[in-house]
C-alpha cells in the first residue's frame, strides 16, 4: 500500500500523512526550515521509502509576494523536496493553496477526525492531503467518508 505525505511549506511548515494500508493519519508542524529538513530526512527520506507519494503546496512568487511575506523558506523547502523526490524516484505533486482551501474546509477535516486546530499549518497540509486523495485511486476510503 501507499503512504501519502503532504507538506505546507513556510517558516512554520505543516506536515500531514496517511497510510492507505493501516488508515493511520498524523499531522504536525515544525518551525524553521532546517528543523523541517532534518525531520524529513530522519523520519521520511533517510532511506528510499517504499510506496511513498509526496504532495506539497505550490508557492508562486508574484510581484506582491514579498510585500505580503518576506519569507524565503517555502522556495528552499520545495526545491529540496523536489530534488530528493526526483533522486529517490518518489512521486511528487504540487497543488495551489486555492485548490486545497476551496475543496477541503475544516468540516471535512473534522468528519475524518483530522482537524488539529492551533496555528493551522498542519490543517493546511491535511487539506492538501484530502484534496489529493479525493482524486487518487487509493483514496477511496477518504473520498467515501467526505461525500
N, C-alpha and C positions, 0 to 999 in steps of 0.2 A: 504494500500500500504506500501512500504518499504522505509526507509531512509538508504542509504549506506554511511558509514563514513570510510574514508581512511586516514591512518597515515604513514608518512615517518619520523621515529624516528631519533633523533640526538640532538646535542647540540642546534641546531635550528630545531624544528620539524615542518614539513609541514602537513597540515590538509586540506582535501577536502571532500565535501559531496554533495550528490544528492538525492532528494526526488522524488521517482517514481510517486507519486500522483500529485504533483504540478509542477514537472520539475524544481524545484528550485535547483540551484547549488551555492556553495560557497567555497571559499578557503582562507586560511591564513597561516601564520607561526608564531610560538611562540618561543622565546629564553628562554632557561632554562628548565630543567626537572621539577622542582617544579611548575613553571608557567604553563607548559603544563598540569600537573596532576590536578592542581586547575581548569583550564579551562575545562578539560574533565569531572571532577566531577560536576562542577557547571552547565555547559551547555549541557551535554550529558547524564551523567550516575548517576546523583543525585537521580533520581527516576528510577525505572525499565522502560525503554522506550518500547513503543510498536513498533514492526516491525523494529528493527534496526539490521543491519549487519555491522560488522567491518572488514576492510581489512587493513593489515599492511605489510610494507616492512620487510622481514626477515633480521635479522642481524646475519651473521655467523662469528664466531671467527675462524680465521685461524692463522697459526704460524706467518704470517707477518701483522696481523691486527693492532697490537699496534705500529708497525713501520710506518704504514700509518696514523693512527689516534689513539690518546690515549684516546679518549672519551669513557666513560662508560655509558653515558645516554641511548643509544639505548637498552641495555640489561635491565636496570631498567624500562624503558618505556614499553617494550614488556612484561616483566614479570608481571608488574602491570595490563596491559591491558588484558593479557591472564586470569589472576585471576578474575578480575572484570567481564569480559565477561562470564567466567565459572559460577561464583556465581549468575549472573543475567540471565543466560541461553540465552545469546546473541550469535548468530553465529559469530565465529571468524575465519578469514582466513589469511594466510600469503603467500606472493609471494616474489620471489627473485628480486633484482634490475634489473637483466638481463631480466626477464620476462616482466617487465613494459617498460624498455627502448627499447627493441627490437620490441615490439608491438606498442607502442604509442609514436610517436615523437611529436615535437611541432606543426607539421602540423595538426595532428588530434585534438590536444587541441585547435588550432585556429579555425578549422572547427566547433567545438562545442561552441566556444566562451568562452572556459575555460582556455585559456592561460593567466597567470598573469605576467610572466617575473620576474624581480628582481633577488633575490638570487637563485631561482629555487626550493626551498623546497616545496612550495605549488604546483608547477607544477609537482614535483615528486610524491606527494600524488595524484594529479589528474591523472597522468599516471597509477598508480596502480588502481585507481577507474575505468578508462576506460577499462583497461585490464581485470579486474574482470567482469565488466558489459557486455563486449562483449560476454562472455560465460554464463551469468546468464539469466534465463528465463524472468526476469523483465527488462532486459537491452535492449529490442527491439528497443526503440527509439534511444538509443545511438548507438547501432550496425548499424541501418539503416543510421544514419547521417554520420558515418565514412567510410562506404563502398564505 
